[in-house]
Amino acid sequence: MTERMITVRGVRLCAESFGDPGRPPVLLIMGIGTSMLWWEDGFCRELSEGGRFVIRYDHRDTGRSVTYPPGHPGYDSGDLVEDAVGVLDAFGIQAAHLVGASAGGALAQLVALDHPGRTSTLTLISTTFALSTPRGRDLPGPSREFTGFPREARPGWTDHESVIDHLVSYAKMLTGGRRPFPERQVRELVRADVGRAHDPASARNHDLLEDAPRDRPPLASIRVPTLVVHGAADPMFPLPHGHALAEEIPGGRLLVLPDSGHGVERADWTALASAIREHTAG
């Protein structure tokens, strides 16, 4: 496990790898507003011990990567797509198995569309369509618990204890409530994440990002093997999003986690790592 700073398209990002660089590479892309720590060490080790070279990285405005003033991101969503490709370049990797969670799953879809030669397989976790929802698909919106959750920490982002309490509560809501919530472990993770960030408030810049307009083919043009993983209790993107996504991408397979919500929960590490190893074995 080695963490290092890399230069990607003129900006500094923090990345970390696990395992043997000679093994098939897996690039983990977390959701917006979230650092690479949410691909937890134990999960990364399960993948690497199964014969994969695992790379995770901090998005801009998260963790130790380049940070912009809160409210003033100096980039757009297209830069986050290109950052993923730049991470592969920094590690000397031509193509990788892309694993994206939440908005990271959308970024992975866009990498596959914009850079098909850099994508070996896709694993899309707790996500939905990166492009507009295809005509004829009427997908449900988020749950009331999700839409009613306060978006800002109280009393504010300069009070780290307040931020930690807020993010732990947010993580608990995202689980969907079907299994006990590991609050102690999640609080330790959040505390490490907040303490490691240059400015926790800057992660909110991701909510302000504008789309980078460009012509893209439809998702149905993706030709790499695709595994869609979705929790049945996901409050952000209810399960029909996972079904629709797997149906839209040719050959897409769906793995439903019956007790899971949104994200990569500790209780699912073994099953998820096993499914990713099987999916990337070819």
C-alpha positions as CSV (number, residue, x, y, z in Angstrom):
1,M,0.0,0.0,0.0
2,T,1.7,3.2,-1.2
3,E,0.1,6.6,-1.3
4,R,1.7,9.2,-3.5
5,M,1.0,12.5,-5.2
6,I,0.7,12.5,-9.0
7,T,0.3,15.2,-11.5
8,V,-2.7,14.9,-13.8
9,R,-3.3,17.4,-16.5
10,G,-1.4,20.0,-14.5
11,V,-3.1,19.4,-11.1
12,R,-2.0,17.4,-8.1
13,L,-4.0,14.4,-7.1
14,C,-3.4,11.9,-4.3
15,A,-3.5,8.2,-5.3
16,E,-2.8,5.0,-3.5
17,S,-2.2,1.4,-4.8
18,F,-2.6,-2.0,-3.3
19,G,-1.0,-5.3,-4.6
20,D,1.3,-6.3,-7.4
21,P,1.5,-3.9,-10.4
22,G,1.9,-7.0,-12.6
23,R,-1.6,-8.1,-11.9
24,P,-4.7,-6.9,-13.8
25,P,-5.4,-3.2,-12.8
26,V,-8.6,-2.1,-11.1
27,L,-9.3,1.6,-10.8
28,L,-11.7,2.6,-8.0
29,I,-13.7,5.8,-8.7
30,M,-15.7,7.1,-5.7
31,G,-18.7,9.4,-5.7
32,I,-18.4,13.1,-5.8
33,G,-17.7,14.9,-2.6
34,T,-16.0,11.8,-1.3
35,S,-12.4,10.9,-0.9
36,M,-10.7,7.6,-1.7
37,L,-10.9,6.6,2.0
38,W,-14.5,5.5,1.3
39,W,-12.9,2.6,-0.7
40,E,-11.9,1.3,2.7
41,D,-8.5,-0.4,3.2
42,G,-10.0,-3.8,4.0
43,F,-12.1,-3.8,0.8
44,C,-9.0,-2.8,-1.3
45,R,-7.0,-5.6,0.3
46,E,-9.7,-8.2,-0.4
47,L,-9.4,-7.2,-4.1
48,S,-5.7,-7.1,-4.2
49,E,-5.3,-10.4,-2.3
50,G,-7.5,-11.9,-5.0
51,G,-4.9,-11.1,-7.7
52,R,-5.7,-7.5,-8.7
53,F,-3.6,-4.3,-8.7
54,V,-6.0,-1.9,-7.0
55,I,-5.7,1.9,-7.4
56,R,-7.8,4.5,-5.5
57,Y,-7.5,8.3,-5.6
58,D,-8.9,11.5,-4.2
59,H,-11.0,13.6,-6.5
60,R,-10.2,17.2,-6.7
61,D,-11.5,19.0,-3.6
62,T,-11.3,15.9,-1.5
63,G,-8.6,14.4,0.7
64,R,-5.1,15.5,-0.2
65,S,-5.8,16.4,-3.8
66,V,-5.8,19.9,-5.2
67,T,-8.4,22.0,-3.3
68,Y,-10.3,25.1,-4.5
69,P,-12.0,27.8,-2.4
70,P,-15.4,26.7,-1.2
71,G,-18.0,27.9,-3.7
72,H,-15.5,28.4,-6.5
73,P,-14.5,25.2,-8.3
74,G,-12.0,25.8,-11.0
75,Y,-13.1,22.9,-13.1
76,D,-16.2,21.1,-14.5
77,S,-17.6,17.6,-14.5
78,G,-15.6,16.7,-17.6
79,D,-12.4,17.3,-15.7
80,L,-13.3,14.6,-13.3
81,V,-13.8,12.2,-16.2
82,E,-10.4,13.1,-17.6
83,D,-8.8,12.9,-14.2
84,A,-9.7,9.2,-14.0
85,V,-7.8,8.6,-17.3
86,G,-5.0,10.8,-16.1
87,V,-4.6,8.5,-13.0
88,L,-4.1,5.5,-15.3
89,D,-1.5,7.5,-17.3
90,A,0.4,8.3,-14.1
91,F,0.6,4.6,-13.2
92,G,1.6,3.7,-16.8
93,I,-1.6,1.7,-17.4
94,Q,-3.2,1.6,-20.9
95,A,-6.5,0.0,-19.8
96,A,-8.1,-0.9,-16.5
97,H,-11.1,-2.5,-15.0
98,L,-13.2,0.5,-13.8
99,V,-15.2,0.2,-10.6
100,G,-17.4,3.3,-9.8
101,A,-19.7,3.9,-6.9
102,S,-22.6,6.4,-6.9
103,A,-21.5,9.4,-9.1
104,G,-18.2,7.5,-9.6
105,G,-20.3,5.0,-11.5
106,A,-21.5,7.7,-13.8
107,L,-17.9,8.9,-14.3
108,A,-16.9,5.3,-15.2
109,Q,-19.7,5.2,-17.8
110,L,-18.4,8.4,-19.3
111,V,-14.8,7.1,-19.4
112,A,-16.0,4.0,-21.2
113,L,-17.8,6.2,-23.8
114,D,-15.1,8.8,-24.2
115,H,-12.1,6.4,-23.9
116,P,-13.3,2.9,-24.8
117,G,-9.7,1.7,-25.3
118,R,-8.9,2.5,-21.7
119,T,-11.7,0.5,-20.3
120,S,-11.5,-3.3,-19.8
121,T,-14.7,-3.9,-17.9
122,L,-17.2,-1.8,-15.9
123,T,-18.6,-2.4,-12.4
124,L,-21.2,0.2,-11.6
125,I,-22.3,0.3,-7.9
126,S,-25.3,2.3,-6.5
127,T,-25.6,4.5,-9.6
128,T,-27.8,5.5,-12.4
129,F,-27.6,6.8,-16.0
130,A,-24.7,9.1,-16.6
131,L,-26.5,10.6,-19.6
132,S,-30.2,11.5,-19.7
133,T,-32.6,8.6,-18.8
134,P,-33.5,6.8,-22.1
135,R,-37.0,7.5,-23.5
136,G,-39.6,5.2,-22.1
137,R,-37.9,4.5,-18.8
138,D,-39.8,6.1,-15.9
139,L,-37.5,5.7,-12.9
140,P,-38.5,6.6,-9.2
141,G,-36.9,9.5,-7.4
142,P,-35.1,9.4,-4.1
143,S,-36.8,8.4,-0.9
144,R,-38.3,10.9,1.5
145,E,-35.5,10.1,4.0
146,F,-33.0,11.2,1.4
147,T,-34.8,14.3,0.1
148,G,-35.5,15.4,3.7
149,F,-31.9,15.1,4.9
150,P,-30.3,18.5,5.6
151,R,-27.6,19.2,3.1
152,E,-25.4,21.4,5.3
153,A,-23.7,20.6,8.6
154,R,-24.8,22.5,11.7
155,P,-23.5,24.9,12.8
156,G,-21.2,24.9,9.8
157,W,-18.3,23.3,7.9
158,T,-15.6,25.1,10.0
159,D,-16.6,23.1,13.1
160,H,-15.1,19.7,12.5
161,E,-17.1,17.9,15.2
162,S,-20.3,19.2,13.6
163,V,-19.1,18.1,10.2
164,I,-18.3,14.6,11.5
165,D,-21.7,14.3,13.2
166,H,-23.4,15.4,10.0
167,L,-21.5,13.0,7.7
168,V,-22.1,10.0,10.1
169,S,-25.8,10.8,10.1
170,Y,-25.7,11.0,6.3
171,A,-23.9,7.7,6.0
172,K,-26.5,6.1,8.3
173,M,-29.4,7.4,6.2
174,L,-27.8,6.1,3.0
175,T,-27.7,2.5,4.3
176,G,-31.5,2.3,4.1
177,G,-32.0,0.8,7.6
178,R,-32.2,-2.9,6.8
179,R,-29.2,-3.9,8.9
180,P,-27.5,-2.6,12.0
181,F,-25.4,0.5,11.4
182,P,-21.7,0.2,12.4
183,E,-21.5,3.7,13.9
184,R,-18.2,3.4,15.6
185,Q,-16.4,2.2,12.5
186,V,-18.1,4.8,10.3
187,R,-17.3,7.6,12.8
188,E,-13.6,6.6,12.8
189,L,-13.6,6.6,9.0
190,V,-15.3,10.0,8.8
191,R,-13.0,11.5,11.4
192,A,-10.0,10.3,9.4
193,D,-11.5,11.7,6.2
194,V,-12.2,15.1,7.7
195,G,-8.8,15.3,9.4
196,R,-7.0,14.4,6.2
197,A,-8.8,16.9,4.0
198,H,-7.2,20.3,3.2
199,D,-10.7,21.9,3.6
200,P,-13.8,19.7,4.2
201,A,-16.0,22.5,3.0
202,S,-14.4,22.4,-0.5
203,A,-16.0,19.0,-1.2
204,R,-19.3,20.8,-1.5
205,N,-17.9,22.3,-4.7
206,H,-18.9,19.1,-6.5
207,D,-22.5,20.1,-6.1
208,L,-21.8,23.2,-8.1
209,L,-20.1,21.5,-11.1
210,E,-21.4,22.3,-14.5
211,D,-21.7,19.6,-17.2
212,A,-19.1,19.7,-19.9
213,P,-21.2,19.6,-23.1
214,R,-20.0,17.2,-25.7
215,D,-21.5,14.7,-28.2
216,R,-21.5,11.2,-26.9
217,P,-22.9,7.9,-28.2
218,P,-25.7,6.3,-26.1
219,L,-24.9,3.9,-23.3
220,A,-26.2,1.1,-25.5
221,S,-22.9,1.6,-27.5
222,I,-20.8,0.4,-24.5
223,R,-19.3,-3.0,-25.5
224,V,-17.2,-3.9,-22.5
225,P,-18.5,-6.5,-20.0
226,T,-20.6,-4.6,-17.4
227,L,-21.7,-5.6,-13.9
228,V,-24.3,-3.5,-12.2
229,V,-24.4,-3.8,-8.4
230,H,-27.3,-2.3,-6.5
231,G,-28.7,-2.4,-3.0
232,A,-32.4,-3.1,-2.7
233,A,-32.7,-0.4,0.0
234,D,-30.9,2.4,-1.8
235,P,-32.6,5.6,-0.8
236,M,-30.8,7.8,-3.4
237,F,-31.3,5.6,-6.5
238,P,-34.0,3.0,-5.8
239,L,-33.5,-0.5,-7.2
240,P,-35.3,0.1,-10.6
241,H,-32.3,2.3,-11.6
242,G,-30.0,-0.7,-11.3
243,H,-32.4,-2.9,-13.3
244,A,-32.7,-0.2,-16.0
245,L,-29.0,0.4,-16.3
246,A,-28.2,-3.3,-16.6
247,E,-30.9,-3.6,-19.3
248,E,-29.6,-0.6,-21.3
249,I,-26.0,-1.7,-21.6
250,P,-25.6,-4.7,-23.9
251,G,-24.8,-7.8,-21.9
252,G,-25.1,-6.0,-18.6
253,R,-25.5,-8.2,-15.5
254,L,-27.2,-7.2,-12.3
255,L,-26.2,-8.2,-8.8
256,V,-28.8,-7.2,-6.2
257,L,-27.6,-6.8,-2.6
258,P,-30.9,-7.4,-0.7
259,D,-30.0,-5.7,2.6
260,S,-27.9,-2.9,1.3
261,G,-28.5,0.7,0.7
262,H,-26.3,3.2,-1.2
263,G,-22.5,2.7,-1.4
264,V,-20.0,0.1,-0.4
265,E,-21.0,-1.3,3.0
266,R,-18.7,-3.4,5.1
267,A,-21.1,-6.2,5.3
268,D,-20.9,-6.6,1.5
269,W,-17.1,-6.5,1.1
270,T,-16.6,-10.2,0.6
271,A,-19.5,-10.7,-1.7
272,L,-18.7,-7.6,-3.7
273,A,-14.9,-8.3,-4.0
274,S,-15.7,-11.9,-5.1
275,A,-18.1,-10.6,-7.8
276,I,-15.6,-8.1,-9.0
277,R,-12.8,-10.7,-9.2
278,E,-15.0,-13.0,-11.1
279,H,-16.2,-10.2,-13.4
280,T,-12.6,-9.1,-14.1
281,A,-11.1,-12.5,-14.5
282,G,-11.2,-12.5,-18.3
